[in-house]
Amino acid sequence: FHSVQLICSPIRLTIPCTHPHYIMARIVANSMALLTSGSNAGILARTVALGGACSLFGMRLPVPAAFEELALVITLLVIELVLQSRHRLKSNGTSKKAPKVSPRRLSEKGLGSGAAVSSDSAASELGMRLQVAAKAGNLPAAEAAMKKLLECGTAPSVVPYGMLVNAYAKAGDIDGAERWLEALQAAKIGNPNAICLNIVINACAKCGDIDRAEAWLRRMPAMGVEPDVMSYNAVLDACARAGEVSRGEAWIRKMRKAGVAPNVVSFSSVLHACAIASDADRAEAWVRAMADPAGPEGGLEPNAICFNAVIHACSKAGDVDRAAGWIERMAAQGVPPTVNSYSTIIDCLAKAGDLVGAELWLARMADAGVEADVVSYNMILCKYSKIEDSERALALFKQMVARGIQPNTVCYNLLMNIHARLGDIMGTTSLLKEMRSRGVPADRVSFNTAIKAFVKRADVRGAERLLQEMRRSNVQPDVYSFNAVLTACARAKDGPRAEAWLQRLRSEGLQPDGMSFGAVADAYAQAGDLASAERWVRRMEESGVVPSAHTSSALVQALCKDGDIARAEKLVERMADRGSISSGACNALISAAAKRGDVERAERWLVAMIDKDAQADVASYSAVIHACAKASDLPRAESWLARMEKAGVDANTVTYNTVINACARCGDASRAEAWFARMCAKGVKPGVLTYNSLINACAKAGDVGKAEFWLFSMASRGVHPDDVSYSTMIHACTIRREPRRAETWLERMTSGDGPGVVEPTAFCYNSVVQAWARCGDIGRALRWLETAQQKRADVSAATYSAMVAAHVRAGTLEQAERFLHNAAAAGFTPQRHGSGSVESVASAWQAQGERSRATQLRKTFPEAPASPRSVVSSRRW
């Protein structure tokens, strides 16, 4: 008989296998093993046993069916939890026990060699080291461990290769991941699994490399791995990030063709691509297609991410009502709208400048029971920060705090930025103190933003103190922080101080950039020390830093303002030799040449800009056109305007005004009107200077009626005439010797009956007085002269001369002589010869036989140089 030993310490019994007690014990043991096992059979056995027990219990004591089912489920759940805990404890206990291997077994397997054991332990240790490094993202350490593993002679399995591929992919190093994938294939020890390849494809997607992601998906079958839904979703994610809707749609079709059913994630990726592309129609079509029960997928329920993508697409397309409709549809389908659902609309409205609408949606979100987060408020605060609306930004901030939303660093940074841009030092520093008192950490951006307020006010000491406070708060200043202090020095025109701060920047181990050097050069340039400014520009170039357009332009402008165009040209030529010619610097040269009337020089630099591809802009061409207009060279000005349009540079109001003004200088009214019509046809809105040029052109052409027409046209087109408009109109009347018409316009100005309310200038009064004096109406001339003096308007030397001439012609020499004395009392030296001069009055006295009076007058006003003082029009054409 075979027998079995039952050990029940301290007694050991030996029972034959055919004994009834043994058979019963085996049945009980096997039944208990089945009922307590973790296999599917064990679970089924427990469920049947417990169900039978409940049925017997129900026969004895009837209970509701629902209660019976609930009790059964709870009992099964408790049993499963207890059994799982027991299995886990047993497995842990077993793993802690070292396996017993006999020396005989070791010798049979050939593992008795010490070298072999050492090799295996070394490989195991390297494998563990590689795993730890890969999980920690320490790529150099992981790669070093893998190389040592390969060198120790033990062929690694697929697992170490997979670890490296995953580590590189997670770090975004696609090249490294691909390199180890290729190494795995070259080792011919196996293929990577789908998870490993999906991670690589996903990494390509995150880097925005769609082509690479698609290439790896296509290579999967050749590597013995069938793409799954995760593989396709990774490629769809790449398409979504790039907004490639058509490409994403194509991959959905390929999925279906390959027998891989797209899931909700697949569709949400395509919807996300539609949102980025602002394609609301396609987004709506896809969300309907995925939910269609008759579709290939049999109808998938869109989740909040899908609905939010459609809302985003509608919002980006500018259709807020359509987006609102999808929020309602989302709620109707049992998907609760999220913060993102509303924030998408709020963000689009804020960016579009509709801040009232954005705040209304914020309130609508609260009414719907969706709690706004700090990001929602920051979207609106960001726009308020850009438009510098501190009052409304602060009101929104207080509303946020009142609703129990904790402001973060970004909130305070946005608020500080408003005050900093306005130069409000007190407001900026108080916000910085408040955020720190609330426990909100101030970062580098916080301090750099606060420093801007001191920069705006050129407060160097304040900027320096804030930089020290930044250090005390354990926030390390960066180049931007130092540049802010340097800019404050530049605004304060303190070159030596700026130079000292540049040295401190270097001592901190930071590398100065173009802005750093530019601020020092700008500080010296603004202080008038152009030699030091040029020295710093050269030092910048020697350091390999290309001067910025602002720095070059500022120095060239300073040199041109100082009248040293030759030095400015040398500086720009040096820039051109380096291939870094600045349009701003060239524009400064062209403008300086234009102001001097040097057309050839202005043209030469504009041609140089065009040849060097320095992006000649509207300012470049307008300056040359201005130089031509100043030289009264109308054909040349028109030629440059034609070249400007041919180059694709749109002329602006200043450009057209310059050409029309050139026409006015030449007295060509019809040509000026033709350019005005062309200007309006191009959609360029004329301004007051445009109309004044037209009035002046008509005035010089002697067409008073046309000049009046343009003056009335101004008001009808919503352009208010200014003093120059009326002065030019009155001057036109005086040229035509129509003093009554000139007087009418002056009366309209004084009474406010004319187009626009404008106070008459001294030029207007002087023009009317001179017009009546020349016509011989001394009474009216005298009346307007007295009015001018009552209004404290300056009376010009020409007006006194006109009154003298009028009295000489009228024979009232006493009055003529009185006006000569009045002119002298006003600080003018009466002219010696000509109409209305001292000699004209003396000659008249002599003609009447009053020689002694004539002699006396000549002695009173001896020969003298021309008068240094003269009142002219407040504007010059």
VENJOWO-V857390 format. One record per residue. N is the residue number from 1. NEAR is the number of other C-alpha atoms within 12 Angstrom. Layout:
BEGIN
n=N near=NEAR
n=N near=NEAR
END
This chain:
BEGIN
n=1 near=9
n=2 near=11
n=3 near=13
n=4 near=19
n=5 near=15
n=6 near=18
n=7 near=11
n=8 near=9
n=9 near=8
n=10 near=7
n=11 near=9
n=12 near=11
n=13 near=14
n=14 near=17
n=15 near=19
n=16 near=16
n=17 near=18
n=18 near=15
n=19 near=16
n=20 near=12
n=21 near=16
n=22 near=21
n=23 near=16
n=24 near=14
n=25 near=18
n=26 near=18
n=27 near=14
n=28 near=14
n=29 near=15
n=30 near=15
n=31 near=18
n=32 near=16
n=33 near=19
n=34 near=22
n=35 near=26
n=36 near=28
n=37 near=24
n=38 near=23
n=39 near=17
n=40 near=14
n=41 near=16
n=42 near=23
n=43 near=23
n=44 near=19
n=45 near=22
n=46 near=31
n=47 near=26
n=48 near=17
n=49 near=21
n=50 near=25
n=51 near=22
n=52 near=16
n=53 near=18
n=54 near=27
n=55 near=21
n=56 near=15
n=57 near=16
n=58 near=19
n=59 near=13
n=60 near=10
n=61 near=11
n=62 near=14
n=63 near=17
n=64 near=14
n=65 near=13
n=66 near=11
n=67 near=14
n=68 near=24
n=69 near=19
n=70 near=16
n=71 near=22
n=72 near=26
n=73 near=19
n=74 near=16
n=75 near=21
n=76 near=27
n=77 near=18
n=78 near=15
n=79 near=23
n=80 near=25
n=81 near=16
n=82 near=17
n=83 near=24
n=84 near=19
n=85 near=16
n=86 near=17
n=87 near=18
n=88 near=15
n=89 near=14
n=90 near=14
n=91 near=13
n=92 near=13
n=93 near=13
n=94 near=13
n=95 near=11
n=96 near=10
n=97 near=10
n=98 near=9
n=99 near=9
n=100 near=10
n=101 near=13
n=102 near=12
n=103 near=13
n=104 near=12
n=105 near=12
n=106 near=16
n=107 near=13
n=108 near=12
n=109 near=13
n=110 near=14
n=111 near=19
n=112 near=17
n=113 near=15
n=114 near=13
n=115 near=13
n=116 near=18
n=117 near=15
n=118 near=16
n=119 near=21
n=120 near=21
n=121 near=17
n=122 near=22
n=123 near=28
n=124 near=24
n=125 near=19
n=126 near=29
n=127 near=35
n=128 near=22
n=129 near=28
n=130 near=35
n=131 near=30
n=132 near=22
n=133 near=26
n=134 near=32
n=135 near=23
n=136 near=20
n=137 near=24
n=138 near=22
n=139 near=30
n=140 near=19
n=141 near=24
n=142 near=34
n=143 near=32
n=144 near=21
n=145 near=32
n=146 near=40
n=147 near=26
n=148 near=24
n=149 near=29
n=150 near=22
n=151 near=16
n=152 near=23
n=153 near=15
n=154 near=21
n=155 near=25
n=156 near=30
n=157 near=23
n=158 near=26
n=159 near=26
n=160 near=39
n=161 near=44
n=162 near=39
n=163 near=42
n=164 near=48
n=165 near=45
n=166 near=41
n=167 near=38
n=168 near=36
n=169 near=36
n=170 near=32
n=171 near=26
n=172 near=26
n=173 near=26
n=174 near=32
n=175 near=23
n=176 near=27
n=177 near=36
n=178 near=33
n=179 near=22
n=180 near=35
n=181 near=39
n=182 near=24
n=183 near=26
n=184 near=30
n=185 near=21
n=186 near=15
n=187 near=18
n=188 near=17
n=189 near=17
n=190 near=23
n=191 near=30
n=192 near=39
n=193 near=28
n=194 near=29
n=195 near=25
n=196 near=37
n=197 near=46
n=198 near=38
n=199 near=39
n=200 near=48
n=201 near=46
n=202 near=41
n=203 near=37
n=204 near=39
n=205 near=36
n=206 near=28
n=207 near=27
n=208 near=26
n=209 near=29
n=210 near=31
n=211 near=21
n=212 near=26
n=213 near=36
n=214 near=35
n=215 near=22
n=216 near=37
n=217 near=39
n=218 near=25
n=219 near=24
n=220 near=28
n=221 near=20
n=222 near=15
n=223 near=23
n=224 near=17
n=225 near=22
n=226 near=27
n=227 near=33
n=228 near=27
n=229 near=29
n=230 near=29
n=231 near=43
n=232 near=48
n=233 near=38
n=234 near=43
n=235 near=50
n=236 near=50
n=237 near=42
n=238 near=37
n=239 near=45
n=240 near=36
n=241 near=31
n=242 near=28
n=243 near=28
n=244 near=31
n=245 near=34
n=246 near=22
n=247 near=26
n=248 near=37
n=249 near=35
n=250 near=19
n=251 near=37
n=252 near=40
n=253 near=23
n=254 near=24
n=255 near=30
n=256 near=21
n=257 near=13
n=258 near=18
n=259 near=17
n=260 near=23
n=261 near=30
n=262 near=36
n=263 near=30
n=264 near=30
n=265 near=31
n=266 near=41
n=267 near=48
n=268 near=41
n=269 near=43
n=270 near=51
n=271 near=51
n=272 near=42
n=273 near=36
n=274 near=42
n=275 near=40
n=276 near=29
n=277 near=29
n=278 near=28
n=279 near=31
n=280 near=34
n=281 near=23
n=282 near=29
n=283 near=41
n=284 near=35
n=285 near=20
n=286 near=36
n=287 near=39
n=288 near=25
n=289 near=28
n=290 near=33
n=291 near=25
n=292 near=17
n=293 near=13
n=294 near=12
n=295 near=17
n=296 near=21
n=297 near=24
n=298 near=15
n=299 near=21
n=300 near=26
n=301 near=26
n=302 near=33
n=303 near=28
n=304 near=31
n=305 near=30
n=306 near=41
n=307 near=48
n=308 near=43
n=309 near=46
n=310 near=51
n=311 near=49
n=312 near=43
n=313 near=40
n=314 near=38
n=315 near=40
n=316 near=31
n=317 near=28
n=318 near=27
n=319 near=25
n=320 near=31
n=321 near=19
n=322 near=23
n=323 near=38
n=324 near=31
n=325 near=24
n=326 near=36
n=327 near=39
n=328 near=22
n=329 near=25
n=330 near=29
n=331 near=21
n=332 near=13
n=333 near=17
n=334 near=15
n=335 near=21
n=336 near=26
n=337 near=35
n=338 near=29
n=339 near=30
n=340 near=30
n=341 near=45
n=342 near=48
n=343 near=42
n=344 near=41
n=345 near=46
n=346 near=44
n=347 near=36
n=348 near=34
n=349 near=34
n=350 near=34
n=351 near=28
n=352 near=23
n=353 near=22
n=354 near=22
n=355 near=30
n=356 near=20
n=357 near=22
n=358 near=34
n=359 near=37
n=360 near=21
n=361 near=35
n=362 near=40
n=363 near=25
n=364 near=23
n=365 near=30
n=366 near=22
n=367 near=13
n=368 near=20
n=369 near=15
n=370 near=21
n=371 near=26
n=372 near=34
n=373 near=26
n=374 near=30
n=375 near=27
n=376 near=39
n=377 near=46
n=378 near=37
n=379 near=37
n=380 near=44
n=381 near=44
n=382 near=35
n=383 near=34
n=384 near=36
n=385 near=36
n=386 near=24
n=387 near=24
n=388 near=24
n=389 near=25
n=390 near=28
n=391 near=18
n=392 near=23
n=393 near=34
n=394 near=28
n=395 near=19
n=396 near=36
n=397 near=35
n=398 near=21
n=399 near=22
n=400 near=30
n=401 near=20
n=402 near=12
n=403 near=19
n=404 near=14
n=405 near=21
n=406 near=25
n=407 near=33
n=408 near=28
n=409 near=29
n=410 near=31
n=411 near=42
n=412 near=45
n=413 near=38
n=414 near=38
n=415 near=48
n=416 near=46
n=417 near=41
n=418 near=35
n=419 near=38
n=420 near=37
n=421 near=29
n=422 near=27
n=423 near=26
n=424 near=28
n=425 near=30
n=426 near=20
n=427 near=26
n=428 near=35
n=429 near=35
n=430 near=19
n=431 near=33
n=432 near=42
n=433 near=23
n=434 near=23
n=435 near=27
n=436 near=21
n=437 near=12
n=438 near=17
n=439 near=15
n=440 near=21
n=441 near=26
n=442 near=35
n=443 near=27
n=444 near=29
n=445 near=28
n=446 near=39
n=447 near=47
n=448 near=37
n=449 near=43
n=450 near=47
n=451 near=49
n=452 near=43
n=453 near=36
n=454 near=39
n=455 near=36
n=456 near=30
n=457 near=28
n=458 near=27
n=459 near=29
n=460 near=33
n=461 near=21
n=462 near=26
n=463 near=37
n=464 near=34
n=465 near=19
n=466 near=36
n=467 near=36
n=468 near=21
n=469 near=25
n=470 near=29
n=471 near=19
n=472 near=14
n=473 near=19
n=474 near=15
n=475 near=21
n=476 near=24
n=477 near=32
n=478 near=28
n=479 near=29
n=480 near=28
n=481 near=39
n=482 near=46
n=483 near=40
n=484 near=43
n=485 near=51
n=486 near=50
n=487 near=44
n=488 near=37
n=489 near=42
n=490 near=41
n=491 near=30
n=492 near=30
n=493 near=28
n=494 near=33
n=495 near=35
n=496 near=25
n=497 near=27
n=498 near=37
n=499 near=35
n=500 near=21
n=501 near=35
n=502 near=38
n=503 near=22
n=504 near=25
n=505 near=27
n=506 near=20
n=507 near=14
n=508 near=16
n=509 near=14
n=510 near=21
n=511 near=24
n=512 near=33
n=513 near=28
n=514 near=33
n=515 near=34
n=516 near=45
n=517 near=48
n=518 near=44
n=519 near=48
n=520 near=52
n=521 near=49
n=522 near=47
n=523 near=41
n=524 near=37
n=525 near=38
n=526 near=32
n=527 near=23
n=528 near=24
n=529 near=24
n=530 near=32
n=531 near=23
n=532 near=25
n=533 near=38
n=534 near=35
n=535 near=23
n=536 near=36
n=537 near=41
n=538 near=26
n=539 near=24
n=540 near=29
n=541 near=24
n=542 near=15
n=543 near=17
n=544 near=16
n=545 near=23
n=546 near=31
n=547 near=42
n=548 near=29
n=549 near=26
n=550 near=27
n=551 near=41
n=552 near=47
n=553 near=35
n=554 near=40
n=555 near=49
n=556 near=44
n=557 near=36
n=558 near=34
n=559 near=32
n=560 near=33
n=561 near=26
n=562 near=19
n=563 near=19
n=564 near=20
n=565 near=31
n=566 near=19
n=567 near=23
n=568 near=35
n=569 near=34
n=570 near=23
n=571 near=38
n=572 near=43
n=573 near=25
n=574 near=23
n=575 near=31
n=576 near=26
n=577 near=13
n=578 near=18
n=579 near=17
n=580 near=27
n=581 near=35
n=582 near=41
n=583 near=38
n=584 near=33
n=585 near=44
n=586 near=52
n=587 near=44
n=588 near=36
n=589 near=49
n=590 near=46
n=591 near=37
n=592 near=36
n=593 near=38
n=594 near=34
n=595 near=26
n=596 near=24
n=597 near=24
n=598 near=26
n=599 near=32
n=600 near=20
n=601 near=28
n=602 near=35
n=603 near=35
n=604 near=23
n=605 near=39
n=606 near=41
n=607 near=26
n=608 near=27
n=609 near=32
n=610 near=23
n=611 near=15
n=612 near=23
n=613 near=19
n=614 near=26
n=615 near=27
n=616 near=35
n=617 near=29
n=618 near=30
n=619 near=32
n=620 near=44
n=621 near=50
n=622 near=41
n=623 near=44
n=624 near=50
n=625 near=48
n=626 near=43
n=627 near=37
n=628 near=42
n=629 near=37
n=630 near=32
n=631 near=28
n=632 near=27
n=633 near=26
n=634 near=31
n=635 near=21
n=636 near=26
n=637 near=35
n=638 near=34
n=639 near=21
n=640 near=36
n=641 near=39
n=642 near=23
n=643 near=24
n=644 near=31
n=645 near=22
n=646 near=13
n=647 near=18
n=648 near=15
n=649 near=21
n=650 near=26
n=651 near=36
n=652 near=29
n=653 near=29
n=654 near=29
n=655 near=42
n=656 near=47
n=657 near=40
n=658 near=45
n=659 near=52
n=660 near=49
n=661 near=46
n=662 near=37
n=663 near=43
n=664 near=40
n=665 near=31
n=666 near=30
n=667 near=28
n=668 near=30
n=669 near=33
n=670 near=23
n=671 near=27
n=672 near=37
n=673 near=32
n=674 near=19
n=675 near=37
n=676 near=37
n=677 near=21
n=678 near=23
n=679 near=28
n=680 near=21
n=681 near=12
n=682 near=17
n=683 near=15
n=684 near=21
n=685 near=26
n=686 near=33
n=687 near=29
n=688 near=29
n=689 near=34
n=690 near=43
n=691 near=47
n=692 near=44
n=693 near=44
n=694 near=53
n=695 near=50
n=696 near=46
n=697 near=41
n=698 near=40
n=699 near=39
n=700 near=32
n=701 near=27
n=702 near=27
n=703 near=28
n=704 near=32
n=705 near=21
n=706 near=26
n=707 near=36
n=708 near=36
n=709 near=21
n=710 near=37
n=711 near=42
n=712 near=27
n=713 near=26
n=714 near=30
n=715 near=22
n=716 near=14
n=717 near=18
n=718 near=17
n=719 near=23
n=720 near=28
n=721 near=35
n=722 near=30
n=723 near=34
n=724 near=34
n=725 near=50
n=726 near=50
n=727 near=41
n=728 near=46
n=729 near=51
n=730 near=47
n=731 near=42
n=732 near=41
n=733 near=39
n=734 near=37
n=735 near=27
n=736 near=24
n=737 near=25
n=738 near=28
n=739 near=34
n=740 near=23
n=741 near=26
n=742 near=35
n=743 near=35
n=744 near=25
n=745 near=39
n=746 near=41
n=747 near=25
n=748 near=23
n=749 near=29
n=750 near=26
n=751 near=16
n=752 near=16
n=753 near=16
n=754 near=28
n=755 near=29
n=756 near=27
n=757 near=21
n=758 near=25
n=759 near=29
n=760 near=40
n=761 near=34
n=762 near=34
n=763 near=38
n=764 near=48
n=765 near=50
n=766 near=44
n=767 near=47
n=768 near=51
n=769 near=45
n=770 near=44
n=771 near=38
n=772 near=34
n=773 near=37
n=774 near=35
n=775 near=27
n=776 near=26
n=777 near=25
n=778 near=30
n=779 near=19
n=780 near=25
n=781 near=33
n=782 near=30
n=783 near=22
n=784 near=36
n=785 near=35
n=786 near=19
n=787 near=26
n=788 near=29
n=789 near=20
n=790 near=14
n=791 near=17
n=792 near=14
n=793 near=22
n=794 near=32
n=795 near=41
n=796 near=35
n=797 near=36
n=798 near=38
n=799 near=43
n=800 near=45
n=801 near=41
n=802 near=41
n=803 near=48
n=804 near=46
n=805 near=39
n=806 near=37
n=807 near=35
n=808 near=36
n=809 near=24
n=810 near=22
n=811 near=22
n=812 near=22
n=813 near=32
n=814 near=22
n=815 near=24
n=816 near=36
n=817 near=39
n=818 near=23
n=819 near=36
n=820 near=41
n=821 near=25
n=822 near=23
n=823 near=33
n=824 near=23
n=825 near=15
n=826 near=22
n=827 near=20
n=828 near=30
n=829 near=32
n=830 near=46
n=831 near=33
n=832 near=28
n=833 near=23
n=834 near=18
n=835 near=28
n=836 near=37
n=837 near=38
n=838 near=41
n=839 near=34
n=840 near=33
n=841 near=46
n=842 near=37
n=843 near=30
n=844 near=32
n=845 near=27
n=846 near=20
n=847 near=18
n=848 near=17
n=849 near=13
n=850 near=18
n=851 near=17
n=852 near=16
n=853 near=22
n=854 near=26
n=855 near=21
n=856 near=20
n=857 near=32
n=858 near=28
n=859 near=16
n=860 near=21
n=861 near=27
n=862 near=19
n=863 near=18
n=864 near=17
n=865 near=14
n=866 near=14
n=867 near=20
n=868 near=13
n=869 near=19
n=870 near=23
n=871 near=26
n=872 near=23
n=873 near=27
n=874 near=19
n=875 near=20
n=876 near=15
n=877 near=30
END
